[in-house]
């Protein structure tokens, strides 16, 4: 079984082990922006695409809409921006980027072909990052994997509602794209948003970036005044 690490300078590295010419085992990236104590937004995808792993970048596929939507919602142009520029903007806006799956087996970038082997410990991450107020689930598989993590004890502070009702209400709220759940996770209430996948593959309802942007903008909730203050404060510090 061959094992290699892929990634470039100023990028993430993912460990890849190929069990055949067609099937490889992948380990995901560490959370981007986790060192920011003031981060308030956590975006959770399913797992990096094969192209993202080759480049060592979150949402590294040239046609993925994630970074264009983030820049657009922040009122900035993405033209000519490097991955380092993208990381800086995410940090300035308090956005952490991670995935639900820690490792998987796959032959291509399709979520339908992804076999999840291990999940990341989202509960422990939230306990260590109490400033996170909103969680955005990027696509249907991310939503399904997130709901699976709710079965982990660390994800929930005990409350008055029965556990079965808590899980049922969460599944109902996040059953469709655009759904929002208010859940008590790791000691505080947080908003969880089911968002359209930023994959370039069109669906009947979401065919273009603009079709997806509105729900992402609601999640980010970047008021123009807030953005100006946030970016100014961050750049003054640096």
C-alpha positions as CSV (number, residue, x, y, z in Angstrom):
1,X,0.0,0.0,0.0
2,X,1.6,3.3,-1.1
3,X,1.5,6.3,1.1
4,X,2.2,9.9,0.2
5,X,1.6,13.3,1.6
6,X,0.2,16.0,-0.8
7,X,0.3,19.7,-0.3
8,X,2.2,22.8,-1.2
9,X,3.8,25.8,0.6
10,X,1.3,27.9,2.5
11,X,-1.2,25.0,2.2
12,X,-2.6,22.0,4.1
13,X,-1.2,18.5,3.8
14,X,-3.4,15.4,3.6
15,X,-2.1,11.9,4.0
16,X,-3.1,9.6,1.1
17,X,-2.8,5.9,1.1
18,X,-3.8,4.0,-2.1
19,X,-5.0,0.5,-1.7
20,X,-5.4,0.0,-5.5
21,X,-5.1,2.1,-8.7
22,X,-8.7,3.2,-8.3
23,X,-9.3,3.5,-4.5
24,X,-7.3,5.6,-2.0
25,X,-7.7,6.3,1.7
26,X,-7.5,10.0,2.6
27,X,-7.1,12.0,5.8
28,X,-8.6,15.5,5.9
29,X,-7.1,18.9,6.6
30,X,-6.9,20.5,10.1
31,X,-9.4,23.2,10.8
32,X,-8.5,26.5,9.0
33,X,-8.7,29.5,11.4
34,X,-9.0,27.4,14.6
35,X,-6.3,29.5,16.3
36,X,-8.6,32.6,16.2
37,X,-10.1,33.0,19.7
38,X,-12.7,35.4,18.4
39,X,-14.0,33.3,15.5
40,X,-17.8,33.2,15.4
41,X,-18.6,31.3,12.3
42,X,-17.8,27.6,11.6
43,X,-18.3,26.2,8.0
44,X,-18.4,22.4,7.9
45,X,-18.1,20.6,4.6
46,X,-18.1,16.8,4.1
47,X,-14.5,16.2,2.9
48,X,-12.0,18.0,0.5
49,X,-12.3,17.0,-3.1
50,X,-9.5,15.2,-4.9
51,X,-8.5,18.5,-6.5
52,X,-8.4,20.3,-3.2
53,X,-6.2,17.6,-1.7
54,X,-3.8,17.8,-4.7
55,X,-3.5,21.6,-4.2
56,X,-3.5,21.4,-0.4
57,X,-6.3,24.0,-0.2
58,X,-9.8,24.1,1.2
59,X,-12.2,24.4,-1.7
60,X,-9.3,24.3,-4.1
61,X,-11.3,23.3,-7.2
62,X,-11.2,26.2,-9.6
63,X,-15.0,26.1,-10.2
64,X,-16.1,25.7,-6.5
65,X,-18.2,28.7,-5.4
66,X,-17.1,28.8,-1.8
67,X,-14.4,31.5,-2.0
68,X,-16.2,33.6,-4.6
69,X,-19.3,33.6,-2.4
70,X,-17.3,34.5,0.7
71,X,-15.6,37.4,-1.1
72,X,-18.9,38.6,-2.6
73,X,-20.7,38.5,0.8
74,X,-17.8,40.6,2.2
75,X,-18.1,43.1,-0.6
76,X,-14.7,42.3,-2.0
77,X,-13.4,41.2,-5.4
78,X,-11.8,37.7,-5.6
79,X,-9.9,38.5,-8.8
80,X,-6.2,37.9,-8.5
81,X,-6.4,36.6,-5.0
82,X,-4.1,33.8,-3.8
83,X,-4.9,31.1,-1.3
84,X,-3.0,33.1,1.3
85,X,-5.3,36.1,0.6
86,X,-8.3,33.9,1.0
87,X,-7.1,32.6,4.3
88,X,-6.5,36.1,5.5
89,X,-10.0,37.3,4.7
90,X,-11.6,34.2,6.4
91,X,-9.5,35.0,9.5
92,X,-10.4,38.7,9.5
93,X,-14.1,37.8,9.2
94,X,-14.0,35.2,12.0
95,X,-14.7,32.2,9.7
96,X,-13.3,28.8,10.6
97,X,-13.4,26.1,7.9
98,X,-13.4,22.4,8.6
99,X,-15.0,19.1,7.5
100,X,-17.2,16.5,9.2
101,X,-15.1,13.6,7.9
102,X,-11.7,13.0,9.3
103,X,-10.8,10.2,7.0
104,X,-12.5,8.5,4.1
105,X,-12.1,6.0,1.2
106,X,-12.9,7.4,-2.3
107,X,-12.2,6.9,-6.0
108,X,-13.3,10.4,-7.1
109,X,-14.6,13.7,-5.8
110,X,-18.3,12.8,-5.8
111,X,-19.9,12.7,-2.3
112,X,-21.9,9.7,-3.4
113,X,-18.7,7.8,-3.9
114,X,-17.2,8.8,-0.5
115,X,-17.0,6.2,2.3
116,X,-16.6,7.9,5.6
117,X,-14.2,6.0,7.9
118,X,-14.0,8.4,10.8
119,X,-15.7,11.7,11.9
120,X,-14.0,14.7,13.3
121,X,-14.9,15.5,17.0
122,X,-17.0,18.5,16.4
123,X,-18.2,18.5,20.0
124,X,-14.7,18.8,21.4
125,X,-13.9,21.6,18.9
126,X,-17.0,23.6,20.0
127,X,-16.1,23.1,23.7
128,X,-12.7,24.6,22.9
129,X,-14.2,27.4,20.8
130,X,-17.1,28.9,22.8
131,X,-17.1,32.0,20.6
132,X,-18.6,30.0,17.6
133,X,-22.2,31.2,17.4
134,X,-23.2,29.9,13.9
135,X,-22.4,26.6,12.1
136,X,-22.9,26.4,8.3
137,X,-23.4,23.0,6.8
138,X,-22.0,23.0,3.2
139,X,-24.2,20.5,1.3
140,X,-26.4,17.5,1.9
141,X,-23.7,15.1,3.0
142,X,-22.3,17.6,5.5
143,X,-25.8,18.0,7.0
144,X,-26.3,14.2,7.2
145,X,-22.9,13.7,8.9
146,X,-23.5,16.6,11.3
147,X,-26.8,15.0,12.4
148,X,-24.9,11.8,13.0
149,X,-22.5,13.6,15.3
150,X,-25.5,14.7,17.5
151,X,-25.5,11.2,18.8
152,X,-22.2,11.9,20.5
153,X,-22.5,12.8,24.1
154,X,-20.0,15.6,23.9
155,X,-22.1,17.5,21.4
156,X,-24.9,18.4,23.8
157,X,-25.2,19.9,27.2
158,X,-28.0,18.2,29.1
159,X,-31.2,20.2,29.1
160,X,-34.9,19.8,30.0
161,X,-36.0,18.3,26.7
162,X,-35.9,14.5,26.1
163,X,-33.0,13.4,24.0
164,X,-35.3,11.8,21.4
165,X,-37.2,15.1,21.0
166,X,-34.0,17.0,20.7
167,X,-32.7,14.9,17.9
168,X,-36.1,14.8,16.1
169,X,-36.4,18.6,16.2
170,X,-32.9,19.0,14.9
171,X,-33.5,16.6,12.0
172,X,-36.8,18.3,11.1
173,X,-35.2,21.8,11.1
174,X,-32.3,20.7,8.9
175,X,-34.3,18.4,6.6
176,X,-34.1,20.8,3.7
177,X,-31.7,23.5,2.3
178,X,-32.3,26.8,4.0
179,X,-33.3,25.1,7.3
180,X,-32.0,26.7,10.5
181,X,-31.9,25.0,13.9
182,X,-31.1,26.5,17.3
183,X,-29.3,23.9,19.2
184,X,-27.5,23.8,22.5
185,X,-24.1,22.4,21.7
186,X,-21.1,22.1,24.0
187,X,-22.5,24.4,26.6
188,X,-24.2,27.2,24.6
189,X,-26.9,27.8,22.1
190,X,-25.7,28.0,18.5
191,X,-27.4,28.5,15.2
192,X,-27.0,25.6,12.7
193,X,-27.7,26.5,9.0
194,X,-28.2,23.9,6.2
195,X,-26.7,25.6,3.1
196,X,-26.6,24.8,-0.6
197,X,-23.4,23.0,-1.6
198,X,-20.8,25.3,-3.1
199,X,-20.0,22.5,-5.6
200,X,-20.3,23.8,-9.2
201,X,-22.6,20.8,-10.1
202,X,-26.0,22.5,-10.7
203,X,-29.3,21.2,-9.2
204,X,-32.8,22.1,-10.2
205,X,-33.1,24.8,-7.5
206,X,-29.5,26.0,-7.4
207,X,-27.9,26.3,-10.8
208,X,-25.6,29.3,-10.4
209,X,-23.5,31.0,-7.7
210,X,-26.2,33.7,-7.4
211,X,-28.8,31.0,-6.7
212,X,-26.7,29.9,-3.7
213,X,-25.4,33.2,-2.5
214,X,-28.6,34.5,-0.7
215,X,-28.7,31.6,1.8
216,X,-24.9,31.9,2.4
217,X,-25.3,35.6,2.9
218,X,-28.0,35.0,5.5
219,X,-25.6,32.7,7.4
220,X,-22.6,35.0,7.2
221,X,-24.8,38.0,8.1
222,X,-22.0,40.4,7.2
223,X,-23.5,43.9,7.6
224,X,-21.5,46.5,5.7
225,X,-20.7,48.4,8.9
226,X,-19.7,45.3,10.7
227,X,-17.4,44.2,7.9
228,X,-15.7,47.6,7.8
229,X,-15.2,47.6,11.6
230,X,-14.0,44.0,11.6
231,X,-11.5,44.4,8.8
232,X,-10.2,47.7,10.1
233,X,-9.7,46.3,13.6
234,X,-7.9,43.2,12.2
235,X,-5.6,45.3,10.0
236,X,-4.8,47.8,12.7
237,X,-3.6,44.9,14.9
238,X,-1.3,43.7,12.1
